[in-house]
Amino acid sequence: MAISLPAIIANIAEPLLGLFDTGIAGHLGAPQFIGAVAVGAMMMNVLYWNFGFLRMSTSGITAQAYGSGSQQAQVDTLERSSIIALIAGLAMVALQVPIKWLLLWIMAPSPEVSALAGTYFTIVVWGAPAVLLTMSLKGWMLGMQDSRSPMVISIGVNVLNVIVSLIAVYWLEMGFKGVAVGTLASVWAGVIYALWCVSKKFPAIASSLRLSRAFNFEGSARFFKVSGDIFVRCIFMLIVNLYFIRAGAGCGDIVLAVNTMMQQLFHLYSYFMDGIAFAGEAVAGKYYGAQDHRSMHRCVRWLFVWSTAITAIFVIAYSIFPEPIFAMFTNDANVVIEAMRYHWWCSLVPVVSMAAFVWDGVFIGVTASRGMLVAVAVACVVFFVLYLSLPAALGNHSLWIAFMGFLSTRSLVQTALWLRRWRSVT
């Protein structure tokens, strides 16, 4: 719990950035602003998701190095992860024009949303090096059993985003651009503080860092194998999320706004659940590195106990208070009325996805990256088979049915893989 509680708080803070941006956009006078935040943020997430291994593989491998007591392995992992983050972030900035064109072409929003989303992307993309390096640093600190520093970083980023966005939107009268300016300023402040945390809390590690060694690939095969599996997994996740946005956009700006709000509620739940799963990464990875399989198995059982309690709370809240929740996002009555047609999906998402989030944390901790890849690949196939086979008369409901199939398949496949590998461990 010493690890999970700060991780939960940190991961509650993460979606607040999206919730806050969506809330400001929803009060700027038109549903196109909400859609633009969704598309613009998704454009950045498309890029960041592909490098999710910077946090996930770093966390799992570092936790195992911590459990085994190898300081050199801890240093090597941080060096490799950090240099990859910097190179990838700078490449995104350099290639921003063709990337923006390609992503807008794939998502195909309306002309009004496309113009606004392009503006958002052009501003926020300059924070890519900071975001990727922060992902690496937070994953490494979590592997080192430090979840408090990532919590402070997440809270600080969101508080600064609120302050700068409000100033830019209302005081400087930048309008929609101010939302992006707040996001950009906050992510750069976050990475500066993250670097300071590493230097202060782990001085021996910080003094041993030599980024030039990151280009020496001797002994790095395991890091790149795990990262490769997670990278391909992220591609499958990206395909599903891009298609989800594109299909929703094809139903009109109001449906796109509705789906955006519902996805934000899913993100709120998922980041909350990841707070529990992150503890699984750190603790399960530590026990795995120490070859203490009995303690690792006990950790898994408790992860499911806490996750079930959290899921029950979200299901109750989303079932009883859907309209007030939607009203917090927008004052557009048409959007709220349309959202109420789909609100039950918000209650079902936590039920079908709970196990997937828990297993992701455990699989990362024991670096069972191939199992994560297999689960998402199968789930991706299920998503498209369901969506393309459902009658067109279902409209946006068919999209959510397919999404439920995607999430539940991940849960079932990973459960089967775990039982096959670890059934004998009690």
N, C-alpha and C positions, 0 to 999 in steps of 0.2 A: 504493500500500500504506500510505502514511502516513495516508491517510483511511480506508481499508477496515479496517485492523486495530482501531483504536479503535471503529469502528462495529460490527464483529463482536462485540467484547467487550461493548459496550453492549447489543446485541440479544440476546446470550446471557443477560444479566442480566434483561431484560424478562420472559421467560416464567418465570423463577425465582419471581416473585411468585405466579403461578398454580400452579406446581409446589409451592411451599412451602405455600400455603393448602390445596391439595388433599391434600398429605401430612399436615398437621395434622388436617384433617377426616376423613381415612381412618383415623386412630387414635383417634377419639373414641368408637368403639364400634358404629357402624351405617352401612350404605351410604347412608342418607338424608343424612348429613352431606356426603358427597362430592357427591351430586346437588345439594344445596342450594348448595354453593360454585359448582358449574357453572352452575346457573340464576341465582344471584345475580350472579355475574361476567358472565354473558351479558346480563343485564338492563342492567348498566352499559355493556358493550361495544356493545349495541344503540344506546345513546345516543351513545357516543363514536365509533363507526364512521361515523355520519351526519355527523360533523364531522372526518372523516379529512383533508379538504382543508386543514384548518388546518396540518397538517404537510406534506402532499404538494405542494399548489400553492405554499405558502410556500417550500419547499425549491427547487423547480424554478425559480420566477421569481427568487428571490434568487440562485441560482447563475448564472443568465444575466446578472443585473445585475452580479454580481461579475466575470464574464468580460468584460463590456463596459466596466467601470470606472465605472459610474454610482452614486455614493453616495446621491443623492437617491432613486433607485429602490429601493435597499436599505432606506432609512429608511421610505419609503412602504409597502413590503410588510410590514414589521414592525408599523407602526402599524395598518394595516387588519386584519391577522391577529389581533393582540392584542385589539383592541376587540371583534371578533366572538367571540373565545374567552370573554371576560369576560361579555358579554351572554348568550351561550348557556348558560354554566355557571350563572349566577344564575337563568336561566329554568328549568333542570332542578331546582334546589333548590326554587323556588317552586311548581312543578307536580308535585312528587314523589308526592303521593298518587294522583292520577288516572293518572300514568305507571306507578306500581307496579301498580295494579289492572289496567291494560290489558295490560302485559307478562306478568303472571302468567296472565291469561286466555288470551293468545295461546299461551304455552308449555304451559299445562295440565299441570303436574307433579302428583304425588300430593299429598293434603292435608298430609302430614307434611313433604314437601320444600317445598311452597308456603309454609308457615308459617315455616320456617327461612330460606328464600331472601328472603322479605319482610323479615325482621329484618336480614339482611345488607345488603339494598338500602337500607333506611331509614338505616343508619349511614353506608355508603360514599358515598351520593349527595351528602353534604355536602362531598365533595372534588371535585365536578364542576368548579367554576371553576378549581381548581388544576390538575387533569389537562388540561383543554383549553388553558389558558394555557401549560403546560409543553410540550404538543404543538406549539404555535405557535413557542415560543422554540427548541425543539430543531430544528425544521425550518428555521428561519431560520439558526441557527448552522451547521447542516450545509451550507446553501447558501453560507455564507461560508467554506466549506472547513475548518470547525472541527468535527471529530468527537470530539475528546478531551473537551470539556465535556459533551456529551450522554452520553458513556461514564461520566464521573464521577457525573453526575446519576443515571443508571440504577443504577449500583452502589450509590450512597448510599441511594437509595430502598429498594432490596431489603435492604440490611444493616439499615436502620432498621426495616423491616417485620418482619424476623426477630426483632429484639430486642424490639420493642413487642408483637408477637403472642405470643411466648413468655411475656413478663411478664404480659400480660393473660389469656391462657388458663390458665396454670398457677399463677403467683404470686398474681394477683388473683382467680383462680378464676372468670373470666367465661365459661369454656366456649366455645361456638361464637361468641358475640358478640366474643370477644377477637380472632378472626381478622379481623373487619371493622374493629375498632378499630386494629389494626396497619396495615392498608391505608390507612385514613383519615389517620393521623398521618404516614405516610411520604410520601404524595403532597403534602401541604402543605409539608413540609420540602423536598421536591424543587423546588417552584416558587419558593420563597424563594431557594434556591441558584442556580436558573437565572437569576433576575433579577440576582443578584449577578454571575454570570459575564458577562452581557451588559454590565453597567456597567463591569466591570474590563477585559475583553478588547477591547471596542469602545467606548471612551469618547467618541469623536467622534460615533458613531451615537447613543449613549445621551443625549448632551447635546442632540441635534437632535430627539429624539422629542417629539411633541405629539399626544397621543391625540385631542384635539379635531379634528385635521386628518383623522382617519380617517373622519369623517362627510362630508368633502368628496369626493364620488365622481368628481370630474374626473380622468380618466386611469386610472380603476380598472376599465374595462370588461374588460380582459384578465384581471385577477385574478379577477373574478367569473365570467367565461366558463369559465376553467379550473376554478374551484371548483365551479361548477354541474355540470359534467361529472362531476367526482369525487364530488360529493354524490349524484347519481343512481346512479352506479356503486356507491356504498356502500349505497344502498337495495337494489339487486339482491343484493349480498353479504349484506346483513342478512336478506333474505327466505330465502335458502338456509340460512343458519346457524340462523335461528329455526325453520325447518321441520325441520332436522336434529335440533335439540334436542327439539322437540315429538314427532317420530316416534320418537326413542329413548325418550323418557319414556313413550310409549304402550306400549312393550314391557316396562315394569316398572322398578323402582328399580335392580335389579342391572344390567340392560342399560344404563340411563342412566349408572350409575357406570362401567361398562366403556367406553362411548363417551367419557365425560369424560376418562378416563385416556389413551385413544388420541388424542383431540383435543389433549391437553396435549403428547403426543409430537410431533404434527404442528406445534404451535405452537413447540416447541423447535427443530425443523428450520426452520420458516418464519422465525423471528426470526434464526436463524443466517444463513440465506440473505439476509435483508434487510440484514444487515451488509455483504454484498457489493453488494447492489442500492443501498444508500444511497450507497456510493462512486460507483456509476454515476450517481445523481442529481446528485451534486456535480460530478464530473469531466465527465460527458457534457454537463451543463447549462453548465458553464464553457466548454467547447469550442464548444458551440452558440452561446452568447452572443458568443464571439469569432469566430464564423464559420469555425472550424477543423474542417471536416467530416472530414478524413482522420484527425486525432487522435481525434475522436469515434468513428469506426468502429473504430479500433484498440483503443480502450477497451472497446467492446462485445465484441470477440473475446476479450480477456483476462478479462472478466467470466464468459464461458462456460467458459473453461479452469478457473478457480478453482471455479466452481459445480459442475462435473462432479466434481472431486476431493472436494469436501465432500459431495456427494450419495452418492458411492460409500461414504464412511465411514459415513454414517447407515444406508444400506441394509444394510451388513455388520453393524453393531451391532444393529439392530432384528431382523435375521434370526437371529443367533446367541444373543442374550441376552434374549429377550422375557420369560420368566418372572421372572428376577431384577429386570428393570426394573419389571414390574407389581407385584412384591412391595414395591418401595420406596414405592408409592403407598398400599398398604393391607395390613393384616394379616388381612383377611377372605378366607378360603380360597375361599369360593364365588365371590367377585368375580374372584379370580385365575384360577380354573378356567374361568369363563365367558369371561374376556378371552383365554385361550389359543385359543379357537375362532376368534378374529378377528385374531390377531396378524400374519398375513401382510399384511393391509391396511396396517399400519404401515410395512412395507418397500416397498410399492408407491407410497405417497403421494409420497415424494421423487422417484421416477423420473418420474411423470407431471406433477408440478407445477414442476419446476426451471425450465423456460424461462419460465413465467408470472411467477415472482418476478424473474428477471433483466430481462425486458421491462418489468415495472412500474417498476423503478428507472430504466431508460433512457427510457421514455416520459414519466415525471415530469420527468426532467432536460431533455428537449426540449419539455416541455409539450404532448405529443401526447395530451391528455386525452380527446379524442373516440374515439381508437382504444381506449383502456382501457375506456371505457364500452361500446363495441360488443362487445368481447371478452367482458366479463362478462355482458352482456345475452343474447348467444347461448348462453353457458355455462349461464346460469340456465334457459333453455328446455330445454337438453339434460338438465339435472339432473331436472327434473320429468317430462319425457317418459320418461326411463329408469325413474325410481322408480315412476311410476304404471303403467307397462306391464309391469313384472316380476311374476312370480307371487308370491302372498302366502306361499307355502311357504318362500321364501328368508329370510323374517324380516328380521333386522337386516343380513344380508349384502346385501340389495337396497338398503339405505340407503347402504352403503359403495360399492357398484357405481355408484350414481348420483353419489356424491361424486367418485369417480375420473373419471367422465365430465365433471363440472363443471370439475375442475382441468385435465384434458388438453385440453378445448376452449379454455380460456383460453390455454394454451400455443400451440396450433396457430393460432388466429385472430390472436394478436399477432405470431407469427412471419411469417404471410402479410402482415400489414399493414406490418411493417417492411421486408420484402423488396420490396414494391411501391413503397415511398417512397424507400428508400435503396440499392437494388441497384446503382445507378450510382456510389455513393461507395466508393472503394477505398482 
